[in-house]
Amino acid sequence: SDYRGEYWPYHVEHRTDEQLLRLVEDVLYLIPLGPRRDGYDVLSDTRIDLAGAQALAEATELCWQAILAQDAVGFGLGVRRSFEAQIAMFPHMVNPTIAGLIERCRDVALGWKVSGAGGGCLRLRAQMTSMTHTRMSNCLRIGLLPGADAIKFQTFKAERLVTADAPKAEYQLQTTNVGESQFEMLRRLELDADAHRALIAHSREKDILFLSTPFDETSADLLEQLDVPAFKMPSGEITNLPFLSYIARKGKPMIVSTGMAFLSEVEIAARTIEAEGNHSLALLHCVSNYPANPADINLRAMKTMARAFNVPVGYSDHTLGIEVSLAAVALGACIVEKHFTLDRNLPGPDHQASAEPAELAALVRGIRILDLEMLA
């Protein structure tokens, strides 16, 4: 923007390219604010002067340049400086309620800013490379996982998982930026060690078990160092016998999804794990479509695996809704895994096949009722 020495810009630069818009969309979070109490004067003690306006203009420019450079951290710094300049001129834009919200979010956001004259919403700027960490930290903090026993993440390094030119899956093309490679998408979704530690701390605060799925040996080693209580293995690794052996030797319980596998392949995987002296194994029936069609699920496969391998069985659900998961519990599933999101409209590969907070709460209630009925 060009201010030419005045309070308001003479010219405002703008961009409409999708990549920059997606950056802003991905890293901004809105917290709705309630109405101010009657008689509260947001404009009292206002101090508008040239120095304050200049500070606000410089912070705005910092935000803009960071967006152009796709610098998520710089964007967060600019947002925070803009907030500081804002309240220096309008100190009563922040009341005790807003101050409390900022304090609660201080360790999961890089910047914050109040819209308008202290009403409307509080905007949080979170680290782009830790989007999942920040969103799920917020879920844990404000109790959006009601009654769930565990929360599971994924631990991986993109360069160890896919090649640079690997194409996206069809469902990923439908739900993410088609101009972005699978490698670029996965790199953006990685969780570093600090994010894992923060999530573990938040999980403990909410008395919910932290689990994660490793996709390579280095990631498994990190989870071992963080003392996860068990390893959840993805369907895509069930035929990766050296990897299964590597995890099994760590001596922790293993929960293995069986999507896309023949029963003979499940048998080989189970024998591989047991050959390493690890007898703490559970198998999850799974249909690896996103979303999966309920007509394709065949929940009776759980009973087949239970009889064949004499291990606990469960169900990893990729269908929409909660009905199939409840049916799985009625048929004997001792573990139910369900993808979870704050909003199915969020950008990302799995949101559209995930349960939202109200659905997850209904699923947990239904499972608890079924548990009681089957014990009666």
MOFENCOR-V268913 format. One record per pair of residues at least 12 apart in sequence whose ideal C-beta (glycine too) atoms are under 7 Angstrom apart, sorted by the first residue. I is the first residue (numbers start at 1). J is the second residue. D is the distance in whole Angstrom. If there is no record, write none. Layout:
[[I J D] [I J D]]
This chain:
[[1 13 6] [1 60 7] [1 61 7] [3 57 6] [7 53 5] [20 67 6] [22 177 6] [22 347 7] [23 67 7] [23 70 6] [23 128 7] [24 67 6] [25 347 7] [26 128 6] [26 131 6] [26 347 6] [27 72 6] [27 75 7] [27 125 6] [27 126 6] [27 128 5] [28 123 6] [28 125 6] [29 124 4] [29 126 6] [30 121 4] [30 123 6] [31 101 6] [31 121 6] [31 122 4] [31 124 7] [32 121 5] [33 98 7] [33 119 6] [33 120 6] [33 121 6] [33 122 6] [36 95 7] [36 119 6] [40 95 7] [41 92 7] [42 90 7] [42 92 5] [42 93 6] [42 117 5] [42 118 5] [44 92 6] [45 91 5] [45 92 6] [46 89 7] [46 90 6] [47 89 6] [48 89 5] [52 85 6] [52 88 6] [52 89 4] [55 85 4] [56 82 6] [56 85 4] [56 86 6] [59 78 6] [59 81 4] [59 82 4] [59 85 5] [60 82 6] [62 74 7] [62 77 7] [62 78 4] [62 81 6] [63 75 6] [63 78 3] [63 79 6] [63 82 6] [66 78 5] [72 127 6] [72 128 4] [72 129 7] [73 110 7] [73 127 7] [75 125 6] [76 110 3] [76 111 4] [76 125 4] [76 127 7] [77 111 7] [79 111 3] [79 112 7] [79 113 5] [79 125 4] [80 110 7] [80 111 4] [80 112 7] [82 113 6] [83 111 7] [83 112 6] [83 113 5] [86 113 7] [86 114 7] [92 118 7] [93 114 5] [93 117 6] [93 118 4] [94 114 7] [94 118 7] [95 118 7] [98 114 6] [98 122 6] [101 122 6] [104 141 7] [105 124 6] [108 126 7] [108 134 5] [108 137 5] [108 138 6] [109 124 4] [109 125 6] [109 126 5] [110 125 5] [110 126 6] [110 127 6] [111 125 4] [112 124 5] [112 125 7] [129 188 7] [129 190 7] [130 191 7] [130 195 5] [132 189 6] [132 191 6] [133 191 6] [133 195 4] [133 198 6] [133 199 6] [135 342 6] [136 151 7] [136 199 6] [137 198 6] [137 199 6] [137 202 5] [139 342 7] [140 202 4] [140 203 6] [140 206 5] [140 208 7] [141 202 6] [144 357 5] [145 208 6] [145 360 7] [146 361 5] [146 364 6] [147 364 4] [147 368 7] [148 208 6] [148 360 7] [148 364 6] [149 209 6] [150 208 6] [150 209 4] [150 211 5] [151 203 6] [151 208 6] [151 210 6] [152 211 4] [152 212 6] [152 213 7] [152 232 6] [152 337 7] [153 191 6] [153 199 7] [153 212 4] [154 212 6] [154 213 5] [155 191 7] [155 212 5] [155 213 7] [155 214 5] [155 219 4] [155 222 6] [155 223 6] [156 186 7] [156 190 7] [156 215 4] [156 216 6] [156 219 5] [157 190 7] [157 216 6] [157 218 7] [157 219 7] [158 183 5] [158 186 4] [158 187 4] [158 190 6] [160 216 4] [160 218 7] [161 186 6] [161 215 5] [161 216 7] [162 182 5] [162 183 5] [162 186 6] [164 183 5] [165 181 7] [166 182 5] [166 183 6] [167 182 6] [168 182 5] [168 185 7] [171 290 5] [172 349 5] [175 348 7] [175 349 6] [175 351 7] [175 352 6] [176 347 7] [176 348 7] [176 349 5] [185 349 7] [193 222 6] [196 222 7] [196 226 6] [197 226 7] [200 226 6] [209 229 7] [210 228 7] [211 228 6] [211 230 6] [211 232 5] [212 228 6] [213 232 5] [213 233 7] [213 234 5] [214 231 7] [215 234 7] [217 246 6] [220 246 7] [220 247 6] [224 250 6] [229 252 7] [230 252 5] [230 253 4] [230 254 7] [230 255 6] [231 247 5] [231 252 6] [231 254 5] [232 255 5] [233 247 7] [233 254 6] [233 255 7] [233 256 4] [233 257 7] [234 257 6] [235 257 4] [235 258 6] [235 259 3] [235 260 6] [235 261 7] [235 286 5] [235 288 5] [238 256 6] [238 258 6] [238 261 5] [238 265 6] [238 266 7] [238 269 5] [239 265 6] [241 272 5] [244 269 6] [244 272 5] [244 273 6] [245 272 6] [245 276 5] [248 273 4] [248 276 4] [248 278 4] [249 276 5] [251 278 6] [253 280 4] [254 273 6] [254 278 6] [254 280 7] [254 281 5] [255 282 5] [255 284 6] [255 335 7] [256 269 6] [256 281 7] [256 283 6] [256 284 7] [257 284 5] [257 286 5] [257 316 5] [258 283 6] [258 284 6] [258 285 6] [258 286 6] [259 286 4] [259 287 6] [259 288 3] [260 288 5] [263 308 7] [266 283 7] [266 305 7] [267 308 7] [270 309 5] [281 311 5] [282 311 6] [282 312 4] [282 313 7] [282 314 6] [282 335 6] [283 305 5] [283 309 7] [283 311 6] [283 313 5] [284 314 5] [284 315 6] [284 316 4] [284 335 6] [284 337 6] [285 299 7] [285 301 5] [285 302 5] [285 305 7] [285 313 7] [285 315 5] [286 316 4] [287 318 6] [289 318 6] [290 318 6] [290 350 6] [290 353 4] [291 318 6] [291 319 6] [291 320 5] [291 353 4] [292 318 4] [292 319 5] [294 319 5] [294 324 5] [297 319 7] [297 324 6] [299 315 7] [299 327 6] [299 328 5] [299 331 5] [302 315 6] [302 328 7] [302 331 6] [302 332 6] [302 333 6] [303 331 7] [303 332 7] [312 334 5] [313 333 7] [313 334 7] [314 333 4] [314 334 6] [314 335 3] [314 336 6] [315 328 4] [315 333 5] [315 336 6] [316 337 4] [317 336 7] [317 337 7] [317 338 5] [318 339 7] [318 353 6] [320 353 7] [322 355 7] [322 359 6] [322 362 6] [322 363 4] [322 366 7] [325 338 6] [325 363 6] [326 366 5] [326 367 7] [326 370 7] [329 367 5] [329 370 5] [330 370 6] [336 367 7] [338 355 5] [338 360 7] [338 363 6] [339 353 6] [339 354 4] [339 355 7] [340 354 6] [340 355 6] [340 360 6] [341 354 4] [341 356 6] [342 357 7] [343 356 7] [344 356 6]]
